[in-house]
Amino acid sequence: MYPSNMMLNPLNKRHLEKVSSIDASLVTLNLEDAIAKSRKKEALLNIASFLEKNLPINSKIIVRVNPLNEGGKEEIEFLNQFNFKAIRVPKVKSKEEIDQALKLIKKELELHISLETKEAFYNIKDWKIDDRFTMANLGILDLLYSFSLFQKMLDINNPTIEYILSKFLLDCQSVDILPVSFMYQDYNNLEEFEAWCKKEKMMGFESKACMGPKQVEIANRIFGISADDIKEALEIKKAFEEHSKRGINGFLHPIYGFIDEPVYRDALLVLKKAGINLNQA
């Protein structure tokens, strides 16, 4: 599981030096929107210097390049010499761009995208053409612009936003692409960030884009699987398997209520996502 995906500006070398102390599941080094054209080469070289050191870090490293026809192709070709988790391509509008990106990245890397266009919003289910395409990050402000909608619509109670989140989630899940919910940019409003995380968790999201360590802490807490969740799943697994040996696949548990095979499968899913070996649990 990747509960937190923190964006980092590689122009700030001090931030790069502190990556080893970041608790984010994923750290995305950004070459796109936040980097002025005049400084993109500088940012790329900073990333190269950082990756070359091969520092021991807990976070998985992703590099968000520029659109393929705006320097992204050359950036990918340069970055292929280094070891990290994934290349993230923005502003994708067609399956052909997915195919092109997959051909550009070396086979050891995953492909992630920023879902920011109406074309991606409507067609992502048809774009899963390779198992290396594993993640989509919702760029909701760009997506709203793609639909000629104002950013002020981004309200936790707006039904249109809820529809966007729901469709994005289910379309991605249906083709085994991990959906990462959008970055909340009012960095100091942690109360509302937490409210968004709780809503998205309830909807089914498991991952959230983050701007810094404070958001990372909240995302990890809300989207991570708690010790209580694991304990419950283990007890359901044990109870079901013991009853199943006696030919009983539906029974009333004194704590967890009625347990049958769908409840058992859900418990196994919790344990799997928590990284627990089911054969040893």
FENLIN-V109503 format. One record per run of one state. SS is the DSSP state (2 for helix, 1 for strand, 0 for the rest). FROM is the first residue (numbers start at 1). LEN is the number of residues. If there is no record, write none. Layout:
ss=SS from=FROM len=LEN
ss=SS from=FROM len=LEN
This chain:
ss=0 from=1 len=3
ss=1 from=4 len=6
ss=0 from=10 len=3
ss=2 from=13 len=5
ss=0 from=18 len=1
ss=2 from=19 len=3
ss=0 from=22 len=4
ss=1 from=26 len=5
ss=0 from=31 len=6
ss=2 from=37 len=17
ss=0 from=54 len=6
ss=1 from=60 len=5
ss=0 from=65 len=3
ss=2 from=68 len=3
ss=0 from=71 len=1
ss=2 from=72 len=8
ss=0 from=80 len=6
ss=1 from=86 len=4
ss=0 from=90 len=5
ss=2 from=95 len=10
ss=0 from=105 len=5
ss=1 from=110 len=6
ss=0 from=116 len=2
ss=2 from=118 len=9
ss=0 from=127 len=6
ss=1 from=133 len=6
ss=0 from=139 len=1
ss=2 from=140 len=7
ss=0 from=147 len=4
ss=2 from=151 len=3
ss=0 from=154 len=5
ss=2 from=159 len=16
ss=0 from=175 len=3
ss=1 from=178 len=4
ss=0 from=182 len=8
ss=2 from=190 len=14
ss=0 from=204 len=4
ss=1 from=208 len=3
ss=0 from=211 len=2
ss=2 from=213 len=11
ss=0 from=224 len=3
ss=2 from=227 len=18
ss=0 from=245 len=6
ss=1 from=251 len=3
ss=0 from=254 len=3
ss=1 from=257 len=3
ss=0 from=260 len=1
ss=2 from=261 len=13
ss=0 from=274 len=8
